[in-house]
């Protein structure tokens, strides 16, 4: 299983790959890592890929996912800033264990205010790699990330995540 993300960094949309250890499911709490002082959360939508595909045109992309869920993508912003200022890779600030919480799966519906449309995300990802049944694609909303505090609860349409 792959976890493919679309986020907005430095004025452009970026595609990010996360390992399956980044997934936080079954209402387990998110533990703030001890190596960062500034963890922020971006709300996102998560698509569940339902069939195999490569080089999928945007107009056919809605056939390749069968459900959506609300998500919360956690980022170590202080680590991200430091990496970008020093010209280093910033993936370790976004791709750490349990950094993506996923809520309950729901039927597909119209989605607004995302950094890219679900169809464009599927088209873009499938140009680079084969997407397979069970892969997850998460897409950030256009709103800014907000800082999270310990004992905070993040709830949104079937998503429940307690920060510890």
DSSP file (Angstrom, degrees, kcal/mol; ACC not computed):
  #  RESIDUE AA STRUCTURE BP1 BP2  ACC     N-H-->O    O-->H-N    N-H-->O    O-->H-N    TCO  KAPPA ALPHA  PHI   PSI    X-CA   Y-CA   Z-CA
    1    1 A X              0   0    0      0, 0.0     2,-0.3     0, 0.0    19,-0.3   0.000 360.0 360.0 360.0 135.7    0.0    0.0    0.0
    2    2 A X        -     0   0    0    130,-0.2   134,-2.7    17,-0.1     2,-0.5  -0.837 360.0-150.8-108.9 151.1    1.2    3.5   -0.9
    3    3 A X  E     -Ab  18 136A   0     15,-1.1    15,-2.9    -2,-0.3     2,-0.5  -0.969  19.0-173.9-120.3 112.5    0.1    6.7    0.7
    4    4 A X  E     -Ab  17 137A   0    132,-2.9   134,-2.6    -2,-0.5     2,-0.3  -0.914   5.1-167.7-111.8 128.1    0.4    9.6   -1.8
    5    5 A X  E     -Ab  16 138A   0     11,-3.8    11,-2.7    -2,-0.5     2,-0.5  -0.855  17.7-155.3-121.5 154.2   -0.2   13.1   -0.7
    6    6 A X  E     +Ab  15 139A   0    132,-2.1   134,-2.5    -2,-0.3     2,-0.3  -0.987  28.4 160.7-125.8 119.6   -0.8   16.5   -2.2
    7    7 A X  E     -A   14   0A   0      7,-2.3     7,-3.3    -2,-0.5     2,-0.6  -0.840  40.0-114.6-134.0 167.8    0.1   19.5   -0.2
    8    8 A X  E     +A   13   0A   0     -2,-0.3     2,-0.4     5,-0.2     5,-0.2  -0.930  39.8 166.8-111.2 112.5    0.9   23.2   -0.8
    9    9 A X  E >   -A   12   0A   0      3,-2.7     3,-1.6    -2,-0.6    -2,-0.0  -0.993  63.6 -11.9-131.7 130.6    4.5   24.2    0.0
   10   10 A X  T 3  S-     0   0    0     -2,-0.4    -1,-0.1     1,-0.3     3,-0.1   0.854 129.3 -48.1  51.0  42.5    6.3   27.4   -0.9
   11   11 A X  T 3  S+     0   0    0      1,-0.2     2,-0.3    -3,-0.1    -1,-0.3   0.558 122.3  80.7  81.8   7.8    3.7   28.5   -3.3
   12   12 A X  E <  S-A    9   0A   0     -3,-1.6    -3,-2.7     2,-0.0     2,-0.4  -0.987  80.8-104.0-144.7 157.9    3.2   25.3   -5.3
   13   13 A X  E     -A    8   0A   0     -2,-0.3     2,-0.4    -5,-0.2    -5,-0.2  -0.646  38.9-165.2 -80.6 130.6    1.5   22.0   -5.0
   14   14 A X  E     -A    7   0A   0     -7,-3.3    -7,-2.3    -2,-0.4     2,-0.5  -0.908  16.4-136.4-118.4 143.8    3.8   19.1   -4.1
   15   15 A X  E     -A    6   0A   0     -2,-0.4     2,-0.4    -9,-0.2    -9,-0.2  -0.873  26.9-171.7 -97.4 132.2    3.3   15.4   -4.3
   16   16 A X  E     -A    5   0A   0    -11,-2.7   -11,-3.8    -2,-0.5     2,-0.5  -0.953  14.3-147.8-126.1 140.9    4.6   13.5   -1.2
   17   17 A X  E     -A    4   0A   0     -2,-0.4     2,-0.4   -13,-0.2   -13,-0.2  -0.930  15.6-170.6-107.8 133.5    4.9    9.8   -0.5
   18   18 A X  E     -A    3   0A   0    -15,-2.9   -15,-1.1    -2,-0.5     2,-0.1  -0.921  22.3-119.2-118.7 148.4    4.5    8.4    3.0
   19   19 A X    >   -     0   0    0     -2,-0.4     3,-1.9    76,-0.3     4,-0.2  -0.391  32.6-106.5 -76.6 162.7    5.2    5.0    4.2
   20   20 A X  G >  S+     0   0    0      1,-0.3     3,-1.2   -19,-0.3    -1,-0.1   0.691 115.7  72.0 -67.0 -16.3    2.4    2.9    5.6
   21   21 A X  G 3  S+     0   0    0      1,-0.2    77,-2.1    74,-0.1    -1,-0.3   0.605  84.6  70.2 -72.6  -9.3    3.8    3.4    9.2
   22   22 A X  G <  S+     0   0    0     -3,-1.9    78,-2.5    75,-0.3     2,-0.3   0.640  76.6 105.2 -77.1 -15.0    2.5    7.0    8.9
   23   23 A X  E <   -c  100   0A   0     -3,-1.2     2,-0.6    -4,-0.2    78,-0.2  -0.520  51.2-168.0 -78.2 129.4   -1.1    5.8    9.1
   24   24 A X  E     +c  101   0A   0     76,-3.0    78,-1.6    -2,-0.3     2,-0.2  -0.965  24.2 159.9-115.9 111.8   -2.9    6.4   12.4
   25   25 A X    >   +     0   0    0     -2,-0.6     3,-1.4    76,-0.2    78,-0.1  -0.687  38.8  45.7-127.9 177.4   -6.2    4.5   12.5
   26   26 A X  T 3  S-     0   0    0      1,-0.3    -1,-0.2    76,-0.2    77,-0.1   0.816 119.5 -68.6  57.3  37.2   -8.8    3.1   14.8
   27   27 A X  T 3  S+     0   0    0     75,-0.3    -1,-0.3     1,-0.2   135,-0.2   0.737  84.7 160.7  59.5  25.2   -9.1    6.2   16.9
   28   28 A X    <   -     0   0    0     -3,-1.4    -1,-0.2     1,-0.1   134,-0.2  -0.482  43.7-103.1 -73.1 150.2   -5.6    5.8   18.4
   29   29 A X        -     0   0    0    132,-0.1     2,-0.6    -2,-0.1   134,-0.2  -0.364  24.2-123.1 -74.4 154.5   -4.1    9.0   19.8
   30   30 A X  B     -i  163   0B   0    132,-3.0   134,-3.4    -2,-0.1     2,-0.6  -0.877  23.1-151.7 -94.3 122.7   -1.4   11.1   18.0
   31   31 A X        -     0   0    0     -2,-0.6     2,-0.2   133,-0.2   132,-0.1  -0.862  17.0-125.7 -98.2 121.1    1.7   11.4   20.2
   32   32 A X        -     0   0    0     -2,-0.6   118,-0.0     1,-0.1   117,-0.0  -0.469  32.9-114.3 -63.3 127.6    3.7   14.6   19.5
   33   33 A X    >   -     0   0    0     -2,-0.2     3,-1.0     1,-0.1    -1,-0.1  -0.321  12.2-133.7 -63.6 147.2    7.3   13.6   18.8
   34   34 A X  T 3  S+     0   0    0      1,-0.2    -1,-0.1    -3,-0.1    -2,-0.1   0.577  99.2  69.0 -78.5  -8.2    9.8   14.7   21.3
   35   35 A X  T 3  S+     0   0    0      2,-0.0     2,-0.3     0, 0.0    -1,-0.2   0.332  97.2  56.8 -93.1   7.9   12.2   15.9   18.6
   36   36 A X    <   -     0   0    0     -3,-1.0     3,-0.1     1,-0.1    41,-0.0  -0.989  52.3-168.0-137.8 148.6    9.9   18.9   17.6
   37   37 A X  S    S+     0   0    0     -2,-0.3     2,-0.4     1,-0.2    -1,-0.1   0.539  81.9  53.4-105.9 -11.8    8.4   21.8   19.4
   38   38 A X        +     0   0    0    109,-0.0    39,-2.0     2,-0.0    40,-0.7  -0.796  60.5 170.9-133.6  90.4    6.0   22.9   16.7
   39   39 A X  E     -D   76   0A   0     -2,-0.4   109,-2.3   109,-0.3     2,-0.3  -0.867  10.9-175.4 -99.7 130.1    3.5   20.3   15.4
   40   40 A X  E     -DE  75 147A   0     35,-2.7    35,-2.7    -2,-0.5     2,-0.4  -0.866  14.1-139.0-122.4 158.4    0.8   21.6   13.1
   41   41 A X  E     -DE  74 146A   0    105,-2.8   105,-1.9    -2,-0.3     2,-0.5  -0.952   7.1-162.4-121.6 136.4   -2.2   19.9   11.5
   42   42 A X  E     -D   73   0A   0     31,-2.4    31,-2.8    -2,-0.4     2,-0.2  -0.963  22.4-129.9-109.8 130.5   -3.6   20.3    8.1
   43   43 A X  E     +D   72   0A   0     -2,-0.5    98,-2.1    29,-0.2     2,-0.3  -0.553  38.7 170.2 -71.7 146.1   -7.1   19.0    7.4
   44   44 A X  E     -DF  71 140A   0     27,-2.1    27,-2.8    96,-0.2     2,-0.4  -0.951  34.4-120.6-149.5 168.4   -7.3   16.8    4.4
   45   45 A X  E     -DF  70 139A   0     94,-2.4    94,-2.6    -2,-0.3     2,-0.5  -0.922  25.6-149.3-110.9 142.3   -9.5   14.5    2.4
   46   46 A X  E     -DF  69 138A   0     23,-3.1    23,-1.8    -2,-0.4     2,-0.4  -0.958   5.1-155.8-117.7 128.7   -8.4   10.9    1.9
   47   47 A X  E     -DF  68 137A   0     90,-3.4    90,-2.0    -2,-0.5     2,-0.7  -0.829   9.6-142.2-101.2 139.7   -9.3    8.9   -1.2
   48   48 A X  E     -DF  67 136A   0     19,-2.2    18,-1.9    -2,-0.4    19,-0.7  -0.907  19.9-134.8-102.8 113.9   -9.4    5.1   -1.2
   49   49 A X  E     -D   65   0A   0     86,-2.6    85,-2.6    -2,-0.7    16,-0.3  -0.469  21.8-175.4 -69.5 134.1   -8.1    3.7   -4.5
   50   50 A X        +     0   0    0     14,-2.0     2,-0.3    83,-0.2    83,-0.2   0.470  57.9  26.6-114.2  -5.0  -10.4    0.9   -5.7
   51   51 A X  S    S-     0   0    0     13,-0.7    -1,-0.2    81,-0.2     2,-0.2  -0.995  81.1 -92.6-156.7 160.9   -8.7   -0.3   -8.9
   52   52 A X        +     0   0    0     -2,-0.3     2,-0.3    80,-0.1    80,-0.2  -0.462  51.3 157.7 -72.8 138.8   -5.3   -0.7  -10.6
   53   53 A X  B     -J  131   0C   0     78,-2.4    78,-2.8    -2,-0.2     2,-0.3  -0.971  25.0-174.4-164.7 150.8   -4.3    2.1  -13.0
   54   54 A X  S    S+     0   0    0     -2,-0.3    73,-0.2    76,-0.2    76,-0.1  -0.989  78.6   9.4-143.7 136.3   -1.4    3.8  -14.8
   55   55 A X  S    S-     0   0    0     71,-2.6     2,-0.4    -2,-0.3    72,-0.1   0.910  80.9-176.9  62.9  44.1   -1.5    7.0  -16.9
   56   56 A X        -     0   0    0     66,-0.3    -1,-0.2    67,-0.2     2,-0.2  -0.595  22.4-128.9 -80.9 128.8   -5.2    7.7  -16.0
   57   57 A X    >>  -     0   0    0     -2,-0.4     3,-1.7     1,-0.1     4,-0.8  -0.490  21.0-118.0 -73.5 146.7   -6.7   10.7  -17.7
   58   58 A X  G >4 S+     0   0    0      1,-0.3     3,-0.9     2,-0.2     4,-0.4   0.845 112.2  60.4 -54.5 -37.6   -8.4   13.2  -15.4
   59   59 A X  G 34 S+     0   0    0      1,-0.2    -1,-0.3     2,-0.1     3,-0.1   0.707 111.9  38.7 -68.4 -18.3  -11.8   12.6  -17.0
   60   60 A X  G X4 S+     0   0    0     -3,-1.7     3,-1.8     1,-0.1    -1,-0.2   0.462  88.9  96.6-104.0  -4.2  -11.7    8.9  -16.1
   61   61 A X  G X<  +     0   0    0     -3,-0.9     3,-2.2    -4,-0.8     4,-0.2   0.764  68.1  70.0 -64.0 -28.8  -10.2    9.3  -12.6
   62   62 A X  G >  S+     0   0    0     -4,-0.4     3,-0.6     1,-0.3    -1,-0.3   0.682  91.2  63.8 -65.2 -13.7  -13.4    9.3  -10.6
   63   63 A X  G <  S+     0   0    0     -3,-1.8    -1,-0.3     1,-0.2    -2,-0.2   0.570  92.9  65.2 -79.5  -9.8  -13.7    5.6  -11.5
   64   64 A X  G <  S+     0   0    0     -3,-2.2   -14,-2.0    -4,-0.2   -13,-0.7   0.374  97.1  51.8-102.7   3.4  -10.5    4.8   -9.6
   65   65 A X  E <   -D   49   0A   0     -3,-0.6   -16,-0.2   -16,-0.3    43,-0.1  -0.999  51.6-175.6-138.1 145.9  -11.6    5.6   -6.0
   66   66 A X  E     +     0   0A   0    -18,-1.9    42,-0.5    -2,-0.4     2,-0.3   0.544  65.4  20.3-116.9 -10.3  -14.7    4.4   -4.2
   67   67 A X  E     -D   48   0A   0    -19,-0.7   -19,-2.2    40,-0.2     2,-0.3  -0.987  56.1-149.7-156.4 160.6  -14.7    6.2   -0.9
   68   68 A X  E     -DG  47 106A   0     38,-2.3    38,-2.8    -2,-0.3     2,-0.3  -0.926   9.6-172.7-131.4 158.2  -13.5    9.3    1.0
   69   69 A X  E     -D   46   0A   0    -23,-1.8   -23,-3.1    -2,-0.3     2,-0.2  -0.982  30.6-107.8-144.1 153.8  -12.6   10.1    4.6
   70   70 A X  E     -D   45   0A   0     87,-0.5    33,-2.7    34,-0.4     2,-0.3  -0.584  44.0-170.4 -76.3 147.5  -11.7   13.1    6.5
   71   71 A X  E     -DH  44 102A   0    -27,-2.8   -27,-2.1    -2,-0.2     2,-0.4  -0.906  24.3-145.1-137.7 166.0   -8.0   13.2    7.5
   72   72 A X  E     -DH  43 101A   0     29,-2.1    29,-2.8    -2,-0.3     2,-0.6  -0.978  14.5-161.8-133.3 118.7   -5.5   15.1    9.7
   73   73 A X  E     -DH  42 100A   0    -31,-2.8   -31,-2.4    -2,-0.4     2,-0.3  -0.905  10.3-151.9-107.0 117.9   -2.0   15.4    8.4
   74   74 A X  E     -D   41   0A   0     25,-3.1     2,-0.4    -2,-0.6   -33,-0.2  -0.710  13.1-174.0 -94.7 138.6    0.6   16.3   11.1
   75   75 A X  E     -D   40   0A   0    -35,-2.7   -35,-2.7    -2,-0.3     2,-1.3  -0.994  28.8-133.9-133.5 136.6    3.8   18.3   10.2
   76   76 A X  E  >  -D   39   0A   0     17,-2.8     4,-2.2    -2,-0.4   -37,-0.2  -0.752  28.9-174.1 -86.2  93.3    6.8   19.2   12.4
   77   77 A X  H  > S+     0   0    0    -39,-2.0     4,-2.8    -2,-1.3     5,-0.2   0.836  76.7  54.3 -66.6 -36.7    6.9   22.8   11.2
   78   78 A X  H  > S+     0   0    0    -40,-0.7     4,-2.0     2,-0.2    -1,-0.2   0.900 112.2  45.2 -64.4 -38.7   10.2   23.8   13.0
   79   79 A X  H  > S+     0   0    0     -3,-0.2     4,-2.4   -41,-0.2    -2,-0.2   0.882 112.3  52.5 -69.3 -39.0   11.9   20.9   11.3
   80   80 A X  H  X S+     0   0    0     -4,-2.2     4,-2.4     2,-0.2    -2,-0.2   0.935 110.0  47.5 -61.3 -48.5   10.4   21.7    8.0
   81   81 A X  H  X S+     0   0    0     -4,-2.8     4,-2.4     1,-0.2     5,-0.2   0.924 112.5  49.3 -59.7 -46.0   11.5   25.4    8.2
   82   82 A X  H  X S+     0   0    0     -4,-2.0     4,-1.7     1,-0.2     6,-0.2   0.913 111.6  48.8 -61.5 -43.8   15.1   24.3    9.1
   83   83 A X  H  <>S+     0   0    0     -4,-2.4     5,-2.9     1,-0.2     4,-0.3   0.909 112.9  47.2 -64.0 -42.4   15.3   21.8    6.3
   84   84 A X  H ><5S+     0   0    0     -4,-2.4     3,-0.7     1,-0.2    -1,-0.2   0.880 110.8  51.2 -69.1 -37.5   14.0   24.3    3.7
   85   85 A X  H 3<5S+     0   0    0     -4,-2.4    -1,-0.2     1,-0.2    -2,-0.2   0.831 115.5  42.6 -67.2 -31.5   16.4   27.1    4.9
   86   86 A X  T 3<5S-     0   0    0     -4,-1.7    -1,-0.2    -5,-0.2    -2,-0.2   0.336 114.5-113.1 -98.2   6.4   19.4   24.7    4.7
   87   87 A X  T < 5S+     0   0    0     -3,-0.7    -3,-0.2    -4,-0.3     2,-0.2   0.734  70.5 137.4  72.0  22.5   18.4   23.2    1.3
   88   88 A X      < -     0   0    0     -5,-2.9    -1,-0.2    -6,-0.2     2,-0.1  -0.519  64.6 -83.5 -95.4 166.2   17.7   19.7    2.9
   89   89 A X        -     0   0    0     -2,-0.2     3,-0.3     1,-0.1    -1,-0.1  -0.456  31.6-157.9 -65.5 138.8   14.9   17.3    2.2
   90   90 A X    >   +     0   0    0      1,-0.2     3,-1.3    -2,-0.1     4,-0.5   0.307  65.7 101.9-101.7   8.0   11.8   18.2    4.2
   91   91 A X  G >> S+     0   0    0      1,-0.3     4,-2.7     2,-0.2     3,-1.4   0.842  73.0  62.3 -64.5 -32.4   10.2   14.7    4.1
   92   92 A X  G 34 S+     0   0    0     -3,-0.3    -1,-0.3     1,-0.3    -2,-0.1   0.717  99.4  57.6 -66.7 -17.1   11.3   13.8    7.6
   93   93 A X  G <4 S+     0   0    0     -3,-1.3   -17,-2.8   -14,-0.1    -1,-0.3   0.660 121.9  24.0 -81.8 -16.7    9.1   16.7    8.8
   94   94 A X  T <4 S+     0   0    0     -3,-1.4    -2,-0.2    -4,-0.5    -3,-0.1   0.591 115.9  58.4-121.6 -17.8    6.0   15.3    7.2
   95   95 A X  S  < S+     0   0    0     -4,-2.7   -76,-0.3    -5,-0.1     2,-0.1  -0.073  70.1 129.6-113.3  33.5    6.5   11.5    6.8
   96   96 A X  S >  S-     0   0    0    -22,-0.2     3,-1.2     1,-0.2   -22,-0.1  -0.426  70.8 -68.1 -85.6 164.3    7.1   10.4   10.4
   97   97 A X  T 3  S+     0   0    0      1,-0.2   -75,-0.3    -2,-0.1    -1,-0.2  -0.183 116.6   3.9 -54.3 136.4    5.3    7.5   12.1
   98   98 A X  T 3  S+     0   0    0    -77,-2.1    -1,-0.2   -75,-0.1   -76,-0.2   0.799  85.1 135.0  60.4  35.2    1.6    8.0   12.7
   99   99 A X    <   +     0   0    0     -3,-1.2   -25,-3.1     1,-0.2     2,-0.4   0.401  57.9  61.5 -93.8   2.7    1.5   11.5   11.1
  100  100 A X  E     -cH  23  73A   0    -78,-2.5   -76,-3.0   -27,-0.2     2,-0.4  -0.930  65.0-165.8-133.8 111.2   -1.7   10.9    9.1
  101  101 A X  E     -cH  24  72A   0    -29,-2.8   -29,-2.1    -2,-0.4     2,-0.4  -0.777   8.0-162.9 -93.9 138.2   -5.0   10.2   10.9
  102  102 A X  E     - H   0  71A   0    -78,-1.6   -75,-0.3    -2,-0.4   -76,-0.2  -0.978   2.2-154.8-125.4 133.5   -7.9    8.9    8.8
  103  103 A X        -     0   0    0    -33,-2.7    56,-0.3    -2,-0.4     2,-0.1   0.086  44.3 -46.6 -87.0-158.6  -11.5    8.9    9.8
  104  104 A X        -     0   0    0     54,-0.9   -34,-0.4    53,-0.1     2,-0.2  -0.458  61.3-108.8 -76.9 145.5  -14.4    6.7    8.7
  105  105 A X        +     0   0    0     -2,-0.1     2,-0.3   -36,-0.1   -36,-0.2  -0.541  40.5 179.0 -77.7 138.8  -15.0    5.9    5.1
  106  106 A X  B     -G   68   0A   0    -38,-2.8   -38,-2.3    -2,-0.2     3,-0.1  -0.873  35.7 -82.4-132.2 163.3  -18.0    7.5    3.3
  107  107 A X        -     0   0    0     -2,-0.3   -40,-0.2   -40,-0.2    -1,-0.1  -0.258  59.7 -87.5 -62.3 156.9  -19.4    7.5   -0.2
  108  108 A X        +     0   0    0    -42,-0.5     2,-0.3   -43,-0.1    -1,-0.1  -0.295  56.0 165.8 -62.6 149.9  -17.8    9.9   -2.7
  109  109 A X        -     0   0    0     -3,-0.1     2,-0.2   -42,-0.0    -3,-0.0  -0.955  44.7 -68.0-155.3 171.0  -19.2   13.4   -2.9
  110  110 A X        -     0   0    0     -2,-0.3     2,-0.4     1,-0.0     0, 0.0  -0.448  50.6-161.2 -65.6 134.1  -18.4   16.8   -4.4
  111  111 A X        -     0   0    0     -2,-0.2     2,-0.3   -66,-0.0     3,-0.2  -0.963   8.4-174.0-124.0 137.0  -15.3   18.3   -2.7
  112  112 A X        +     0   0    0     -2,-0.4     0, 0.0     1,-0.1     0, 0.0  -0.819  57.0  32.8-124.4 164.3  -14.3   22.0   -2.6
  113  113 A X  S    S+     0   0    0     -2,-0.3    29,-2.9     1,-0.2    30,-0.3   0.757  76.3 141.4  66.7  29.3  -11.4   24.1   -1.4
  114  114 A X  B     -K  141   0D   0     27,-0.3    27,-0.2    -3,-0.2    -1,-0.2  -0.657  64.1-118.6 -96.6 158.1   -8.7   21.4   -2.0
  115  115 A X  S    S+     0   0    0     25,-2.4     2,-0.3    -2,-0.2    26,-0.1   0.821 101.4   3.5 -66.6 -29.7   -5.2   22.2   -3.3
  116  116 A X  S    S-     0   0    0     24,-0.3    -1,-0.2  -110,-0.1     2,-0.1  -0.964  88.8-100.9-143.7 159.2   -6.0   19.9   -6.3
  117  117 A X     >  -     0   0    0     -2,-0.3     4,-2.4     1,-0.1     5,-0.2  -0.437  34.1-114.3 -74.1 156.2   -9.2   18.1   -7.3
  118  118 A X  H  > S+     0   0    0      1,-0.2     4,-2.3     2,-0.2     5,-0.2   0.884 118.2  52.4 -56.6 -38.0   -9.3   14.3   -6.6
  119  119 A X  H  > S+     0   0    0      1,-0.2     4,-2.3     2,-0.2    -1,-0.2   0.905 109.6  47.1 -66.8 -41.7   -9.3   13.7  -10.3
  120  120 A X  H  > S+     0   0    0      2,-0.2     4,-2.7     1,-0.2    -1,-0.2   0.876 110.8  53.3 -67.2 -36.8   -6.2   15.8  -11.0
  121  121 A X  H  X S+     0   0    0     -4,-2.4     4,-2.8     2,-0.2     5,-0.2   0.925 110.6  46.3 -62.8 -44.7   -4.4   14.1   -8.0
  122  122 A X  H  X S+     0   0    0     -4,-2.3     4,-2.4     2,-0.2   -66,-0.3   0.918 113.4  49.3 -65.0 -42.8   -5.2   10.7   -9.5
  123  123 A X  H  X S+     0   0    0     -4,-2.3     4,-0.9     2,-0.2    -2,-0.2   0.944 114.2  45.5 -60.0 -48.2   -4.0   11.8  -12.9
  124  124 A X  H >X S+     0   0    0     -4,-2.7     4,-0.9     1,-0.2     3,-0.7   0.934 115.3  45.5 -63.0 -48.8   -0.8   13.3  -11.6
  125  125 A X  H >X S+     0   0    0     -4,-2.8     4,-2.4     1,-0.2     3,-0.8   0.901 110.6  53.7 -62.4 -41.3    0.1   10.3   -9.3
  126  126 A X  H 3< S+     0   0    0     -4,-2.4   -71,-2.6     1,-0.2    -1,-0.2   0.640  99.7  62.0 -75.0 -12.7   -0.7    7.7  -12.0
  127  127 A X  H << S+     0   0    0     -4,-0.9    -1,-0.2    -3,-0.7    -2,-0.2   0.821 114.7  34.2 -72.9 -31.5    1.6    9.4  -14.5
  128  128 A X  H << S+     0   0    0     -4,-0.9     2,-0.3    -3,-0.8    -2,-0.2   0.822 130.9   4.8 -93.2 -36.5    4.5    8.7  -12.1
  129  129 A X  S  < S-     0   0    0     -4,-2.4     2,-0.4   -76,-0.0   -74,-0.3  -0.961  78.0 -94.8-147.7 159.6    3.5    5.4  -10.6
  130  130 A X        -     0   0    0     -2,-0.3     2,-0.4   -76,-0.1   -76,-0.2  -0.636  37.3-144.6 -75.1 130.5    0.9    2.7  -10.9
  131  131 A X  B     -J   53   0C   0    -78,-2.8   -78,-2.4    -2,-0.4     2,-0.3  -0.798  19.4-163.3 -96.3 145.3   -1.8    3.1   -8.3
  132  132 A X    >   -     0   0    0     -2,-0.4     3,-2.3   -80,-0.2   -83,-0.2  -0.856  31.6 -80.1-127.8 158.3   -3.3    0.0   -6.9
  133  133 A X  T 3  S+     0   0    0     -2,-0.3   -83,-0.2     1,-0.3     3,-0.1  -0.343 118.1  27.9 -55.1 131.7   -6.4   -1.0   -5.0
  134  134 A X  T 3  S+     0   0    0    -85,-2.6    -1,-0.3     1,-0.4   -84,-0.1   0.171  87.1 129.4  97.7 -17.0   -5.9   -0.1   -1.3
  135  135 A X    <   -     0   0    0     -3,-2.3   -86,-2.6  -134,-0.1     2,-0.4  -0.346  50.4-138.8 -64.2 153.9   -3.6    2.8   -1.9
  136  136 A X  E     -bF   3  48A   0   -134,-2.7  -132,-2.9   -88,-0.2     2,-0.5  -0.945  13.8-166.0-118.0 139.4   -4.5    6.1   -0.2
  137  137 A X  E     -bF   4  47A   0    -90,-2.0   -90,-3.4    -2,-0.4     2,-0.4  -0.985   8.6-167.0-123.3 120.1   -4.4    9.5   -1.7
  138  138 A X  E     -bF   5  46A   0   -134,-2.6  -132,-2.1    -2,-0.5     2,-0.4  -0.880   2.2-168.0-111.2 143.8   -4.7   12.5    0.7
  139  139 A X  E     -bF   6  45A   0    -94,-2.6   -94,-2.4    -2,-0.4  -132,-0.2  -0.991  17.9-130.5-132.0 124.2   -5.2   16.0   -0.5
  140  140 A X  E     - F   0  44A   0   -134,-2.5   -25,-2.4    -2,-0.4   -24,-0.3  -0.368  20.3-120.1 -70.2 149.2   -4.9   19.1    1.8
  141  141 A X  B     -K  114   0D   0    -98,-2.1   -27,-0.3   -27,-0.2   -28,-0.1  -0.485  30.5-109.9 -76.2 161.7   -7.5   21.7    2.0
  142  142 A X  S    S+     0   0    0    -29,-2.9   -28,-0.1    -2,-0.2    -1,-0.1   0.586  86.4 105.0 -72.6 -10.5   -6.4   25.2    1.0
  143  143 A X  S    S-     0   0    0    -30,-0.3    -2,-0.1     1,-0.1  -100,-0.1  -0.285  79.7 -97.1 -71.0 158.8   -6.6   26.5    4.6
  144  144 A X        -     0   0    0      1,-0.1  -101,-0.2  -102,-0.1    -1,-0.1  -0.353  39.0-102.6 -74.0 153.6   -3.5   27.1    6.7
  145  145 A X        -     0   0    0   -103,-0.1     2,-0.4    -2,-0.1  -103,-0.2  -0.403  36.0-148.1 -69.1 152.1   -2.2   24.6    9.1
  146  146 A X  E     -E   41   0A   0   -105,-1.9  -105,-2.8    -2,-0.1     2,-0.1  -0.949  19.1-103.7-126.4 150.0   -2.8   25.2   12.8
  147  147 A X  E     -E   40   0A   0     -2,-0.4     2,-0.4  -107,-0.2  -107,-0.2  -0.388  33.2-145.5 -68.8 142.7   -0.7   24.4   15.8
  148  148 A X        -     0   0    0   -109,-2.3  -109,-0.3    -2,-0.1     2,-0.3  -0.854   8.7-156.2-110.8 149.1   -1.9   21.5   18.0
  149  149 A X    >   -     0   0    0     -2,-0.4     3,-1.6     1,-0.1    14,-0.2  -0.839  32.8 -86.0-119.1 156.9   -1.6   21.2   21.7
  150  150 A X  T 3  S+     0   0    0     -2,-0.3    14,-0.2     1,-0.2     3,-0.1  -0.313 113.0  20.7 -60.7 145.5   -1.5   18.2   24.0
  151  151 A X  T 3  S+     0   0    0     12,-3.2    -1,-0.2     1,-0.3     2,-0.2   0.509  90.8 137.2  69.5   8.4   -4.9   16.8   25.1
  152  152 A X    <   -     0   0    0     -3,-1.6    11,-3.1    11,-0.2     2,-0.5  -0.569  45.5-143.9 -78.0 148.2   -6.6   18.5   22.1
  153  153 A X  E     -L  162   0E   0      9,-0.2     2,-0.6    -2,-0.2     9,-0.2  -0.968   5.1-156.0-115.9 128.7   -9.2   16.5   20.2
  154  154 A X  E     +L  161   0E   0      7,-3.3     7,-2.0    -2,-0.5     2,-0.4  -0.919  20.9 172.5-104.3 118.7   -9.5   16.9   16.4
  155  155 A X  E     +L  160   0E   0     -2,-0.6     5,-0.2     5,-0.2     2,-0.2  -0.987   9.5 148.5-130.3 137.1  -13.0   15.9   15.2
  156  156 A X  E >  S-L  159   0E   0      3,-1.8     3,-1.7    -2,-0.4   -86,-0.2  -0.695  70.1 -36.3-168.6 112.6  -14.5   16.2   11.7
  157  157 A X  T 3  S-     0   0    0      1,-0.3   -87,-0.5    -2,-0.2     3,-0.1   0.845 132.0 -22.2  40.3  62.5  -17.1   14.1    9.9
  158  158 A X  T 3  S+     0   0    0      1,-0.3   -54,-0.9   -55,-0.1     2,-0.5   0.360 112.3 116.3  91.7  -5.5  -16.1   10.7   11.2
  159  159 A X  E <   +L  156   0E   0     -3,-1.7    -3,-1.8   -56,-0.3     2,-0.4  -0.845  34.9 171.8 -97.1 130.8  -12.5   11.7   12.1
  160  160 A X  E     +L  155   0E   0     -2,-0.5     2,-0.4    -5,-0.2    -5,-0.2  -0.972   4.6 161.0-137.9 122.7  -11.5   11.5   15.8
  161  161 A X  E     -L  154   0E   0     -7,-2.0    -7,-3.3    -2,-0.4     2,-0.4  -0.949  21.8-156.4-146.8 121.8   -8.0   12.0   17.0
  162  162 A X  E     -L  153   0E   0     -2,-0.4  -132,-3.0    -9,-0.2     2,-0.5  -0.827  16.7-138.9 -98.0 135.2   -6.7   13.0   20.4
  163  163 A X  B      i   30   0B   0    -11,-3.1   -12,-3.2    -2,-0.4   -11,-0.2  -0.815 360.0 360.0 -95.7 129.2   -3.3   14.6   20.7
  164  164 A X              0   0    0   -134,-3.4  -133,-0.2    -2,-0.5   -14,-0.1   0.344 360.0 360.0-121.2 360.0   -1.0   13.5   23.5
